[in-house]
Amino acid sequence: MYIKKILLAVVLIGLVIAAYFAYYVYSAMFVDNTAFEVEEAVIFVKSDADYDDVRTDLIPLLKNIKRFDALATRKKYVSNVKPGKFLIKKGMTNNDIINTIRSNNIPIQLSFNNQNSIQDLAGRISYQIEADSLSLVEAMTSPDYLEQIKFSKSTALGMYLPNSYEFFWNTSAEGFRDRMFSEYNKFWTDSRKAKAEAIKLTQHEVMTLASIVHEESKQRSEQPRIAGVYINRLNKGWPLQADPTLKFAAYQLPQYQNTIIKRVLNIHKEIDSPYNTYKNAGLPPGLIAMPDISAIDAVLNYEQHDFFFFAADAQKPGFHKFARTLSQHNRNARDYQRYLSQQGIRR
């Protein structure tokens, strides 16, 4: 009888232990462990992060971090951390959370507009993905890489087309750069290549001219006409005399750093620079800014006309008056210069 009581006690204790273990496992795996009130929370896991880094980010989001630790250890997540952006939804269990941060890296929509330089672009991108601006600049200006893909320091900005793209947050600087080169090659379809060849411009030259057109006008309806003026000048062997190239040349000089040139003056036309299209015939060595796709296509589909000049229209801000003769152009230019003086814009 005594032995039976002992055996019964042992069985009961075993059942209690088993029940507790089952409850513990159930609680660790299948019970809501989120502590936030909003519908979802996001964590970013860096490429060099370890489990302690992830744990630090999860502590304020979870009710019981120790139960999460136990399951993470059991499922071997602690030694197999994955980088990325992960979405944790309210009501998730530890099992759900671990499965999510192990395999559900969420893509982001990366976007950029018309940046003036590789450095500006790198700064914009570094706010959206893990790679920092310094590593991005180094990757995008690598001499070996640029030589490999037949770009140069002057034309490198032309590889980046302003748009929105889907990326993973943990994309490296090299990964971003390589993806953008792939997008650039997709953009240059056989049709666009044929149009560039028809106007006797290389892809780099098209991008350079498009950057000038875009800086002259943001009006899509007007860009093909402006492109036509410059094509006419190139075909005649005339200098482009594009004011935006003078501004670009000036901004490279110490005395114009941290300034904004609102009015192009004769002194700017004397700047000694390959980007001074008043002094030098043909296109400058590279882009002066990042053009919109509309400006690129405006060059490839330029308006055929006999205009050789244009000046800003004081009565219609953002647009221009076009002229066939120098005398017509001088009248238009004087009107605009008078307008600038009336507005108190001296430089």
C-alpha positions as CSV (number, residue, x, y, z in Angstrom):
1,M,0.0,0.0,0.0
2,Y,2.8,2.4,1.0
3,I,4.6,1.7,-2.4
4,K,1.4,2.4,-4.3
5,K,1.0,5.7,-2.6
6,I,4.6,6.6,-3.5
7,L,4.0,5.6,-7.1
8,L,0.8,7.6,-7.2
9,A,2.6,10.6,-5.7
10,V,5.4,10.3,-8.3
11,V,2.8,10.1,-11.1
12,L,0.9,13.1,-9.8
13,I,4.1,15.1,-9.5
14,G,5.1,14.1,-13.0
15,L,1.8,15.2,-14.3
16,V,2.1,18.5,-12.6
17,I,5.6,19.0,-14.0
18,A,4.4,18.0,-17.4
19,A,1.4,20.3,-17.2
20,Y,3.7,23.2,-16.1
21,F,6.1,22.4,-18.9
22,A,3.3,22.3,-21.4
23,Y,1.9,25.6,-20.1
24,Y,5.3,27.1,-20.2
25,V,5.9,25.9,-23.8
26,Y,2.4,27.1,-24.8
27,S,3.0,30.5,-23.2
28,A,6.4,30.8,-24.8
29,M,5.2,29.9,-28.3
30,F,1.5,30.6,-28.7
31,V,0.4,33.4,-26.4
32,D,0.4,37.1,-27.3
33,N,3.6,38.7,-26.2
34,T,3.3,42.2,-27.6
35,A,3.3,45.1,-25.3
36,F,2.5,48.0,-27.7
37,E,-0.9,49.5,-28.2
38,V,-0.6,50.5,-31.9
39,E,-1.4,48.0,-34.6
40,E,2.2,47.3,-35.6
41,A,5.8,48.1,-34.8
42,V,8.9,48.1,-37.0
43,I,12.5,47.1,-36.0
44,F,15.6,47.5,-38.2
45,V,18.3,44.9,-37.8
46,K,21.7,46.0,-39.0
47,S,24.0,43.7,-41.0
48,D,26.5,43.4,-38.2
49,A,23.9,43.0,-35.4
50,D,23.9,40.1,-33.0
51,Y,21.2,38.8,-30.8
52,D,21.8,41.3,-28.0
53,D,21.2,44.1,-30.4
54,V,17.9,42.6,-31.5
55,R,17.0,41.9,-28.0
56,T,17.6,45.5,-27.0
57,D,15.2,46.7,-29.7
58,L,12.5,44.1,-28.7
59,I,12.5,44.7,-24.9
60,P,10.2,47.7,-25.1
61,L,7.9,45.9,-27.5
62,L,7.4,42.6,-25.6
63,K,5.6,41.7,-22.3
64,N,8.1,39.0,-21.4
65,I,11.5,39.1,-22.9
66,K,12.8,36.0,-21.0
67,R,10.2,33.7,-22.6
68,F,11.2,35.2,-25.9
69,D,14.9,34.4,-25.1
70,A,14.0,30.8,-24.3
71,L,12.2,30.2,-27.5
72,A,14.8,32.1,-29.6
73,T,17.5,29.9,-28.1
74,R,15.5,26.7,-28.7
75,K,14.8,27.8,-32.4
76,K,18.5,28.7,-32.8
77,Y,17.7,32.3,-33.8
78,V,20.2,33.6,-31.3
79,S,23.1,32.3,-33.5
80,N,21.4,33.1,-36.8
81,V,20.3,36.7,-36.8
82,K,19.1,38.1,-40.1
83,P,19.4,41.8,-41.1
84,G,16.6,43.8,-42.5
85,K,13.4,45.7,-41.8
86,F,10.8,43.7,-40.0
87,L,7.1,44.3,-39.1
88,I,5.8,43.1,-35.8
89,K,2.0,43.1,-35.5
90,K,0.0,43.6,-32.3
91,G,-1.0,40.2,-30.8
92,M,1.9,38.2,-32.3
93,T,3.2,35.3,-30.3
94,N,6.9,34.7,-29.7
95,N,6.8,32.0,-32.4
96,D,5.3,34.5,-34.9
97,I,7.8,37.1,-34.0
98,I,10.8,34.8,-34.4
99,N,9.5,33.5,-37.7
100,T,9.0,37.1,-38.9
101,I,12.4,38.5,-38.0
102,R,14.1,35.4,-39.4
103,S,12.5,35.3,-42.9
104,N,10.1,38.3,-43.6
105,N,12.5,41.1,-44.6
106,I,10.1,43.9,-45.8
107,P,11.1,45.8,-48.9
108,I,11.0,49.6,-48.8
109,Q,10.1,52.2,-51.5
110,L,13.3,54.1,-52.1
111,S,13.0,57.4,-54.0
112,F,15.1,60.3,-55.0
113,N,14.6,63.4,-57.1
114,N,17.0,65.7,-58.9
115,Q,20.1,65.8,-56.8
116,N,22.9,68.2,-57.9
117,S,25.8,65.8,-57.1
118,I,26.9,62.3,-56.2
119,Q,27.4,63.6,-52.6
120,D,23.9,65.0,-52.4
121,L,22.4,61.8,-53.8
122,A,24.4,59.7,-51.3
123,G,23.0,61.8,-48.5
124,R,19.5,61.3,-49.7
125,I,19.9,57.6,-50.1
126,S,21.6,57.1,-46.7
127,Y,18.3,58.3,-45.0
128,Q,16.5,55.4,-46.6
129,I,18.8,52.3,-46.5
130,E,21.4,51.0,-44.1
131,A,24.4,52.1,-46.1
132,D,25.9,55.4,-44.9
133,S,26.7,58.4,-47.2
134,L,30.4,57.9,-47.0
135,S,30.3,54.3,-48.2
136,L,27.8,55.3,-50.9
137,V,30.0,58.0,-52.2
138,E,33.0,55.6,-52.3
139,A,31.0,52.9,-54.1
140,M,29.5,55.4,-56.7
141,T,32.8,57.1,-57.4
142,S,35.1,54.1,-57.4
143,P,37.6,54.7,-60.3
144,D,37.8,50.9,-61.0
145,Y,34.1,50.5,-61.1
146,L,33.5,53.6,-63.3
147,E,36.1,52.4,-65.7
148,Q,34.6,49.0,-65.8
149,I,31.1,50.3,-66.8
150,K,32.6,53.0,-69.1
151,F,31.6,56.0,-67.0
152,S,33.8,58.8,-65.6
153,K,33.7,61.0,-62.6
154,S,32.0,63.7,-64.7
155,T,29.3,61.4,-66.1
156,A,28.7,59.2,-63.0
157,L,25.6,61.1,-61.9
158,G,23.9,60.2,-65.2
159,M,23.6,56.6,-64.1
160,Y,21.0,57.5,-61.5
161,L,17.5,58.1,-62.8
162,P,15.2,59.9,-60.4
163,N,12.3,57.6,-59.6
164,S,11.0,55.2,-56.9
165,Y,12.5,51.8,-56.6
166,E,11.9,48.8,-54.3
167,F,14.9,47.9,-52.2
168,F,15.6,46.0,-49.0
169,W,16.6,48.3,-46.2
170,N,19.8,46.4,-45.5
171,T,21.1,46.9,-49.1
172,S,24.8,47.7,-49.2
173,A,26.3,50.7,-51.0
174,E,27.6,48.4,-53.7
175,G,24.2,46.8,-54.0
176,F,22.5,50.1,-54.4
177,R,25.0,51.2,-57.1
178,D,24.8,48.0,-59.0
179,R,21.0,48.0,-59.0
180,M,21.0,51.6,-60.3
181,F,23.3,50.6,-63.2
182,S,20.9,47.8,-64.0
183,E,18.0,50.3,-64.0
184,Y,20.0,52.6,-66.2
185,N,20.5,49.9,-68.8
186,K,16.8,49.0,-68.7
187,F,16.0,52.7,-69.4
188,W,18.2,52.7,-72.5
189,T,16.0,50.7,-74.7
190,D,16.8,50.0,-78.3
191,S,14.4,52.8,-79.3
192,R,16.2,55.3,-77.1
193,K,19.6,54.2,-78.3
194,A,18.5,54.6,-81.9
195,K,17.2,58.1,-81.3
196,A,20.5,59.1,-79.7
197,E,22.4,57.7,-82.6
198,A,20.1,59.6,-85.0
199,I,21.1,62.9,-83.4
200,K,24.7,61.9,-83.2
201,L,25.0,61.9,-79.4
202,T,26.3,59.2,-77.1
203,Q,24.2,58.2,-74.1
204,H,26.5,60.3,-71.9
205,E,26.1,63.3,-74.1
206,V,22.3,62.9,-74.1
207,M,22.4,62.9,-70.3
208,T,24.6,65.9,-70.2
209,L,22.4,67.9,-72.5
210,A,19.3,66.8,-70.6
211,S,20.8,68.1,-67.4
212,I,21.2,71.5,-69.1
213,V,17.6,71.4,-70.5
214,H,16.3,70.4,-67.0
215,E,18.1,73.3,-65.3
216,E,16.8,75.7,-68.0
217,S,13.1,74.7,-67.5
218,K,11.1,72.4,-65.3
219,Q,8.1,72.8,-67.7
220,R,7.7,69.5,-69.5
221,S,5.8,71.1,-72.3
222,E,8.7,73.4,-73.1
223,Q,11.7,71.1,-72.6
224,P,11.6,69.6,-76.2
225,R,11.7,73.1,-77.7
226,I,14.6,74.1,-75.5
227,A,16.4,70.9,-76.5
228,G,15.7,71.8,-80.1
229,V,17.5,75.2,-79.6
230,Y,20.6,73.4,-78.3
231,I,20.5,70.8,-81.0
232,N,20.4,73.6,-83.6
233,R,23.4,75.3,-82.0
234,L,25.3,72.0,-81.8
235,N,24.6,71.3,-85.5
236,K,25.8,74.8,-86.5
237,G,28.9,74.5,-84.3
238,W,27.8,77.5,-82.2
239,P,28.6,77.6,-78.5
240,L,25.6,76.6,-76.4
241,Q,25.8,79.7,-74.2
242,A,23.8,78.0,-71.5
243,D,23.5,80.1,-68.3
244,P,23.1,77.0,-66.0
245,T,26.6,75.8,-67.0
246,L,28.0,79.1,-65.9
247,K,26.3,78.7,-62.5
248,F,27.7,75.2,-62.2
249,A,31.2,76.4,-63.1
250,A,30.9,79.2,-60.6
251,Y,29.8,76.9,-57.8
252,Q,33.0,75.0,-58.1
253,L,35.0,78.1,-57.1
254,P,35.7,79.0,-53.4
255,Q,34.2,82.5,-53.7
256,Y,30.8,81.1,-54.8
257,Q,30.5,78.4,-52.1
258,N,27.3,78.7,-50.1
259,T,25.8,81.3,-52.4
260,I,22.9,81.3,-54.8
261,I,23.4,83.0,-58.2
262,K,20.0,84.5,-59.2
263,R,21.3,86.6,-62.1
264,V,24.1,85.6,-64.5
265,L,26.5,88.5,-65.1
266,N,29.3,89.1,-67.6
267,I,31.8,88.3,-64.9
268,H,30.5,84.7,-64.8
269,K,31.1,84.4,-68.6
270,E,34.8,84.9,-68.0
271,I,35.2,81.9,-65.6
272,D,37.9,79.6,-66.9
273,S,36.2,76.2,-66.8
274,P,35.4,73.5,-69.3
275,Y,31.8,73.9,-68.2
276,N,31.7,77.5,-69.4
277,T,29.7,77.1,-72.6
278,Y,30.2,80.7,-73.5
279,K,33.9,80.2,-73.9
280,N,33.9,76.6,-75.1
281,A,32.0,75.1,-78.0
282,G,30.1,71.8,-77.8
283,L,28.9,70.1,-74.7
284,P,30.6,70.3,-71.3
285,P,32.4,67.3,-69.9
286,G,29.5,65.9,-68.0
287,L,26.2,66.6,-66.2
288,I,25.6,69.8,-64.2
289,A,22.7,68.2,-62.3
290,M,20.5,65.1,-62.4
291,P,17.8,65.5,-65.1
292,D,14.3,64.2,-65.0
293,I,13.3,61.4,-67.4
294,S,11.2,64.0,-69.1
295,A,14.2,66.1,-69.9
296,I,16.1,63.1,-71.2
297,D,13.2,62.1,-73.5
298,A,12.9,65.8,-74.5
299,V,16.4,65.6,-75.9
300,L,15.8,62.3,-77.7
301,N,12.5,63.7,-79.1
302,Y,13.5,67.3,-79.5
303,E,11.2,69.7,-81.3
304,Q,12.5,70.5,-84.8
305,H,12.3,74.2,-85.5
306,D,14.5,77.1,-86.5
307,F,14.9,78.8,-83.1
308,F,18.4,79.5,-82.0
309,F,17.8,81.7,-78.9
310,F,15.5,81.9,-75.9
311,A,15.2,84.1,-72.8
312,A,13.1,83.8,-69.7
313,D,9.6,85.3,-70.0
314,A,9.0,88.0,-67.3
315,Q,5.3,87.9,-68.0
316,K,5.1,84.1,-67.7
317,P,7.4,82.9,-64.9
318,G,8.9,79.5,-65.5
319,F,8.5,79.8,-69.3
320,H,10.6,81.3,-72.1
321,K,10.4,83.5,-75.2
322,F,12.1,81.9,-78.3
323,A,13.7,83.8,-81.1
324,R,15.1,83.0,-84.5
325,T,17.4,86.1,-84.8
326,L,19.8,87.7,-82.4
327,S,18.0,91.1,-82.6
328,Q,14.7,89.4,-81.5
329,H,16.6,87.6,-78.7
330,N,18.2,90.8,-77.5
331,R,14.9,92.5,-77.1
332,N,13.6,89.5,-75.2
333,A,16.7,89.4,-73.0
334,R,16.5,93.2,-72.3
335,D,12.9,92.8,-71.2
336,Y,13.9,90.1,-68.7
337,Q,16.9,92.0,-67.4
338,R,14.7,95.0,-66.8
339,Y,12.3,92.8,-64.9
340,L,15.2,91.5,-62.7
341,S,16.3,95.0,-62.0
342,Q,12.8,96.0,-61.0
343,Q,12.7,93.1,-58.6
344,G,16.0,94.3,-57.0
345,I,17.9,91.2,-58.2
346,R,21.4,92.4,-58.9
347,R,23.4,89.1,-58.8
